[in-house]
Amino acid sequence: MKRMIRIADTTLRDGEQAPGFSMNIKEKLEVAKQLERLKVDVIEAGFAAVSDGDMKAVKGVAKQVRSCCVSCLARACRGDIDAAAEALSDAVDPMIHIFIATSPIHMEYKLKKTPEEVLAAISDSVAYAKGLGFKVQFSAEDATRSDREFLRTALKTAIEQGADIINVPDTVGYCTPEEMFELTEDIKKNVVGSSSALLSVHCHNDLGLAVINSIEALRAGADQAECTVNGIGERAGNAALEEIVMNLRTRVDVYGFDSGVDATRIMRASRTLSAATGVKVQPNKAIVGSNAFMHESGIHQHGVMANPATYEIMRPESVGIKQSSITLGKHSGRHALQEYLSEMGFILEQDELDRIFESFKVLADRKKTVTDKDIEALIAEHRTRMTEYYRLQRYVINSGNTISSTAVVRLIYVDGKVFERAALGKGPIEASYKAINKIVGTDAELAEYRIDAVTGGRDALGEVKVRIRVDGRTYSGRGLSTDIIESSISAYISAINNMLSSAQKSGVEQ
């Protein structure tokens, strides 16, 4: 009988800490919904003590998720534990995840605590959380660089105070697979022993070993692996959930264990996360990359057509990859779109649904087929907008390889006033951006410009992402259209609006 291991997802906590991967509360709830549908065992929803935003996010996830454990991170102090307890008050199956560093370098330079003080903090914090009636996980931060004897003592202390799970993090991705196996085996035998505590591992990818280190720990007897969708996380990221799950499932003949994750939901979770963060997965990423199931070589194509198993060790359908398109069109109702968006994991208020539906109808007029990716891009484009101070009414471009490009752009301000300006540029994009700067009265500089085709085909949506720099600060914007010039102009206006909205908020706060 194969052994079932637990999957603890920390996308919303460790993953979101990475620069450029931040999410608002609504986006976190959408990702949490997909994680619940994935049937992970634990969703680590955030770190409630660090900010009001994280407190609200953990509360929202705890209230929404009904079928798996929801965890909240806390330092080994009572204030953090109280915050976690408050955030998890509506959870069906709540858990407080307490951590403190145990390596010599962290204790001396970061914590400025003696080993004895660290042990005292572990004992007090775990006992306190258990006294509040919560399930508790304890993590020895930087465990793989800790003194082995002290690490054993720290973990034993947590178990003695009632910890349900003890976690061994390879916090800086320092361990080799052989070391991870040996360390896990030692802890399983000499620390966990006959206790009822479960053993978990949390591996980072600094040397590209997070997935194999996690699997080696599971082979050595660990009960749970912590991971993130798309492998996101601080620095080089965490062990990728999809890679661990599909390794175990594809090679169950080797490992002899599996997870309860519904792998057919993997691609949907990956895409929801990418839409929420605005960060695309690299094309050659295992399992969820756009090239993961593509075959260009003629030899490969011939083999796959004869028998997919010749070059595919997994079927695309096994991770939820399918060539699908929605049949909604300009005559479809809001209810049909809302149902489809709900299945995709998006949580929409009525006013947001109305705005997206109107944009969808415009898109449906332009495209023969509207795909999942089109809808994801449409929603992402809407959500990059803050207050819409300016919106595009029309533009006229005159461009060629023997003349200077000119652009005439007309914008409507939020109060209904119409502004129109013309400008010259080296190309149509530069000319358009100069015209917009004239209207707004800004000297914004273009810091980054990126264009992607959302889908294939002659009527593909073009998605443009820009970053502008004003007075040393940068602002992002996104535009979407089947016309790449229009996408570019919309993206720049979006960034301008975000700049103006941020300035307005700063003024209110002062």
Steps between C-alpha positions, in 0.01 A plus 500: 500500500650833398566764765309828467696814577363844586540807279517832685478797266666826598442697178299767683768548765855410398423525130344842527802637690707492181548840332247554222262228619280698738123449482203690634240331718264415215781341302611299804147370545490393135828313537377344826187375323717325242721350772193361673383350171848350461430320829821600672510403866607840636474856368737739675304820454745761624675664793227688687727689740700681232227724353130581495491375142633160598261484795203566270627254241541217752155576640352489152664168412407350838137594445488380138688168515289218641668174397863526610718635778578874496826606661637837612868570562614647832830573664569330832338775704156543651409815306541322167310199628210717614488663156499159331225377731285801414558456128410130512186542712264399216706207369353150501842343557742770624871463575755743638844461344768618745859550391833607644852464365727232646825541304799664673525781243129589528492481880807722537451760229125512436332399823783601733390220730685223676406138427339483843283804423393343170397178676303701755320687221412172329364350820294806594359574154395145413344448844318833472355423156393153610338657806287710267367177349681509166680239299866605489784458252851594613779589256868521583605768254833426325486147638742358246780731623422442868710302742350151482480442875345841564252447216390171655452673836300785346267263315458278805410806706224590253363144504504489881286816505247345264611590145298297249748550215871577507648655189860485377563790259797519265454876523785604272501199267837383634441127539589226254252215437721253688524734800124559496430128502739436788376796707136401456571137583683605817218730616232244419683239706648702787255790544157405374537137604181356635332840549187593308669806343535515123826594329494766226765650272525840332767532231625805312643496151818708523707217347214357294451207738172585676287232333752215525585597859129488589460160334809363673359616834174321421694187409675522838167505683369858499121519504448839336662721236454877493499652153357773278316514169745577215780473756474870592661632814785705639820519296501193269167379636368192675444140402239504223174331600429375150844341467481317833146375436568378146835343592329291764207413274701425186764294680292337772676179397824650634384703799207294617299796626259759365296803607130577504540797264261516204767541233245590232468836678872581483491707180200701614676583830816596312315733264295657779820580687667645190195717432497620861870588517550607140808276483500243222645153531817438299415305182723202584378468860427137586132399507343848458724675246348575160758271335465214748282294264605646164695305239678681216751243381366299207619176660324587822182604324491176304547297818230685692252462216568127490486461878512792748697287748801514266585850622242581768548340840190687616186578306416872477150423626646359823598851611197674352645614168243500224434696186185670610310810406184648637193533282392831645443777249365851483146372549582297810366614834683611813392187686678271254819704526474511878464122521800449278710748698401328825625168361827672412525612863434873460300677770318801358278769645202595286649830382824328401306229317309769311820676389667175395189389315498819296867451414427137419231599249746734326753218488243250370423738214866500400587132546345188355595291804550620857723272706576451869822697458312790340266518798787476750683782323182710487447471875867563576489814284194627687663436836814697426280808480449712806283813471446576131589868480554485125356263242569473130238631260692481172839525338637558149845382398702605194812292464738363239863419430565830319320745733496591867213336682220722623226419746182685590350368823169599657434417866195555718561609859294366788296822512403465134741755353663401172868561426680449171867544417736409218867404515789380287709193579751255361217251473121484559535389862739777599285759322188379681670505839628852444149615411363344821775670706394834349138442603584392853779756549761250608855418400452126558773283351442151361700263722379170356291388205400139438265347249356147503254316281239359737389236250600390149335580170454806284245646742715442810471738791809712551582569865733789575653565841683825571675661792545876512734698724402833654711676765689181577186288549369240258141416409369207299226475243351236274308523172315238301367504145515322167666824379849526647512879467179527699640256759812715532305823545261339752793363701661844524170663602458225764844583643419873499173432685682288756750783550222753554310266731811440713562873524139557607525233771827646628340838525207362701729313739711809570 
